Amino acid sequence: MTDTAPSEQRRDKRRRRSRRHNPDGTMSLIEHIYEFRRRLAYALLAIVIGGVLGVIWFGTTVGPIPKLGAIVTGPYCALPPGVRIEFEGHGCTLLATQPFEQLMIRLKVGVAAGMVLTAPVWLYQVWAFIAPGLRSRERKYAVTFVGFASVLFAAGAALAYMLLPGALKLLVGFGADTFATALAGDKYISFMLQLLLIFGVSFELPLLVVMLNRVGVVRYAQLKKWRRGMIFGLFVFAAFATPGSDPFSMLGLAGALTVLFELAIQVTRLHDRKLDRAREAEGWDKLADEEAAPFYYTPSTIDEEQTTSSTGKRNTDDIT
């Protein structure tokens, strides 16, 4: 009895976590806490493994893929040799001014790269924790939102990496006749990661506009009226958000956000046009203010409610 009880408990826990046996994710409070701890442990384990791989990749070439250290220092090494210092026998290298600076830079860059590499794993753990509490339509919207958000963040980071050489060339070119550039490793890495993060997060703003339109907070008519002011606000935001204060990164971020914002406005226009056609077909727009909306429904009996709840096949979207 004592040997079978733990196995039965483990089997019962797996059954409660299974979507087939427990489609609505019903758990007690303590079970939710245990589930959160389990998902968090898996996510942290994936990040740690990714960080180890990133640290190894920092100094190792993986087939045709260059070293992570070479990718990171690429924008700095793209500067003309006359404006940066090259140490004899080392070529293009960053300057380390503290004993443990090289180790910390390698750990910082390796963990950041590891989080990107293992993003599908730890994002799945986050999704697996919140998905049972969502309805089928909400899950569909959430998957779409996360997919587009990931693509937009990657596109923003890639744009920042492409603009970084031009921004560095402009910034260090002001005193090229008087100074030679030898960037400290921690300052350069912090500047680069900040720029990648700011561009990636900023690219989520147009997606936020689309989602607010989907839930009915803003409409195309309002966005059309606010277009000029919001574009001006995007340029002001880009001027304050970019850490380098150079025109290349500022104009690059502002221009990309303007294009994405215009695309978001056009998406809201198509969505609102579809909603207006649906409302016109149902005749809701022709109702007087004091007239009730024509909702037609057939209430179910208590027996039907008990039957559907016991079988677990009732669609929660139909209730609302």
N, C-alpha and C positions, 0 to 999 in steps of 0.2 A: 504493500500500500504506500509506503513512504517513497518507494522508487518510482511509482507511476504518477504520484501526485504532481511533482514538478514538471514532468513531461506533459501532463494534461494541462497544467497552467500555461506552459509555453505555447502549446497548441491553441489554447483559447485566446491568448494574446495575439498570435498570428492571425487567427480567424477574425478578431475584432479590427485588425489593421487591414484586412483584405477587402478590396473593393467589391468582390463578388459576394462575400458573406455579410458585409456591412457597408452597403452602398452609400448611406448618408453620413458615415463617419461618426456614429453616435458613440460617445465616450463620457466617462465621468471626469470631474475636474482633475483628480489625481492622475488619471490615465492620459489626459491632455498634457499634463506637466511631464510625465514620463516620455510621451511621444515627442514633445518639444526637445527634451534632453537628448533623445536618441537621434533625431534629425540634426540637431546642432553638433553632436559629436561626429556624425558622418561628414557634415559640411566642413568642420574644422580639420578632420583627418584628410579630406581631399585637398584642402588649401595647404596643409603641411607637406603632403606628398608633392603637390605642384610646386611649392617653394623649393623643395630639395632638387627637383628636376630643373627649376629655373636657375638655381645656384650652380648646378653642374653645367647647364647650357651657357652660362655667362663666360666660361673660358674654354668651351669645347665646340667644335664645328660638327653639326649634325648633317652629314651628307652635303647636299647643295646649299643648305641653310647656313649662313655665317654665324659666328659667335654672337651671343647676345650683347657682349661688351662692345663688339664692333658695330652692331646696329645702334646702340645707345650713343656711342661717340661719333657716329657717321655725320650728323649735322655739324659738329664742331670741327671734324677733320675736313669738311667741305670748304672751310674758310681758306682764303689764299695763304700760302706759306709766309708771305711777308707780314701778315698781321697777327700771327700766332707763333708761339715759341715751340720749337722742336728740339728735344734733347737728343744728343748724339747717341746713336745706337738704339734708340727707342721709337723714333718716328713721331707720329701724332699720338700724344698721350695727355691725359688730364693731370692736374697737379694735386698731390695729396699732402696736406699740411699737418695731419695728426696721425699718431701711431696706428689707431684702429680704423681710420677713415676708409681704407680700401676694403676691409672686411665688411663694414657697415654698408658701404655702397653696394657691394656684391649681394648682401642679404636683402637690402631694400629693393633693388632691381629684380632679384631672383624671386622674391615673394610676390611682387607686382605681376611679373610675367607668369608665375605659377597660378595666381588667381584668375588670370585671363585663360590660361590653358585648361584649367579644371572648372571653368565657369559652368559648363553644362551639368556637372555633377552636383555642385553645391546649390545651383539655382533649382535643380530638380528637387533637392531636399526641402528647400523653402516652399516650392510648389506643392510637394506631397503633403506638407503640413497644413497649408491653407485650403487646398482644393476640396477636401471633403465637406467643408462648410459653405461651399458655393453651389449655386444652382447650375444646371447645364448651360444656360445662356450666359451666365456670369463667367463660367469656366472658359467658354469659347472666346469671350471678349478679353479675358485675362491672358490667354495664350497668344492671341493676336497682339495685344499690347506689349507683352514681354518680347515677342519675336521682333516687332518693329523697333522697340526700344534698344534691343541688342544691336541691330543693324545700324541704327542711327548713331549709337555711341561709338561703334567701331569706325564708322565713316568720319565722325568728328575727330577722333584720335588720329586717324590716318591723315586727314587734312592738316592737323596741327603739326604732325611730323614732317609733312612736305613743306610747310611754310617756315619751319624752324631754321633751316640754313639761311634763307633770305633775311629773316629777322636778326639772326646773329651777325650776319655780314654787315647789316646796317648799323647795329648797335655798337659793334667794335670798330667800325670804320670811321667814326667821328674823330678818334684820336690816333689814327694809324701812323701819322707822321711823328708822333711824340711817344706813343706807348706801344708795347707788344703784348698781346693777350696770352696769358697763361691762366686759364680758368681753373678754379678749385673744383675738385670732383664733386663734393657734396652740394655746392652751390649750383653747379651745372645740372646735376641730376634732379635736384629739387625744382629748379626752374622748368626743366623738361617735363617732369611728371605733373606739375601744376598746369602747364599748358595743355597737355594731353587730357587731363581730367576736366578742365574748364571747357574745352571744345566738345568733349564727349557729352558732358551734362547739358551744355547749351543746346545741343542738337535735339534734346528731348522736348524743348519748348513747343515746336509745331505739333508734335504728337499729343501734347497736353491740350492744345487748342482743339484738335480733332475729337479727343475723348470728352471734353466739356461740351462740345456740340452734340455728341452722341447721346449724352444724358440729359440734354435740353437746357443746359445752363446758358449757353450763348448760341446765337443764330447767325446765319450768313449776313443778314441785313445789318446787324450790329457790327460785325467784323468789317464789312465793306465801309461802313461809316467811320470806323476807327483805324482804317488801313494806314493813312499817312502818319498819324500820331504814333502808332505801334512800330512802324518802320523807323521813325526817328528814335523811339525808345530803344530799339534793337541796336542802333549805332551808338547810343549813349552807353548801353549795357556793355557792348563790346569794348568801348574805350576804357571803362573801369575794370572789366573782368580780366582782360589780357594782362599777364604779369610783366611782360617786357615793355609795355608802353611804346611799342614800335608800330608804324603804320601798316606793315605787312600783315602781322597777326590780327590787328584790329580790323582792317578792311576785309581780310579774308574771312574772319568770323562773322562780321556784320553782313557781308555779301552773301555768304552761305545761309545764314539765318533768314535773310530777306527772301531768298529763293524758296527755302523750305516753308516759310510762313505764307508765301503766296500759294504754294501747292496746297497747304492746309486749308486756306480760304476756299480754293476751288473744290476741295473734297467736301467741305461744309456746304458749299452751294449745291452740289449734286445730291447730298443727303437731304437738305431741306427741300429741294425740288421734289424728291421722291416722297417725303412726308406730306407735302402739300397736295400732291396728286392723290395720295391715299385718303387724306381728309376730305378732299373734294368728292372722291368716289363714294365715301360713306355718308356724305351730306352733312358733316358736322359744321362746316363753315357757314351753312345757310340757316343754322338754328338761331333763334332769338336769344337774348341774354337771359330771359326768365324761363326759357324752355329747357327741359331736362335732356341730357344726352341719350340717344337711343341704344342703351345697353340691353342685349337679349341674352339671357342665360337660363339654364334649367338647374335648379338646386338639386343636389343629390340627397338621398335618404341616409339615415343613420346606418342602416345595414350596408349600403354601398361604401360609406366611409370606412367602416370596420373591415370590409372585405379588401378594399384597396390598401389600407394601412397594414393589414396582415401579410398580404402578398408582396408589398414593397415595390409594386410596379407603377404606382401612380406618379405622373410627372408633376413635380412641384411648380413648374412654370404655368401649368393650367390652373392652379389654385388662384393665382393673382389675375 
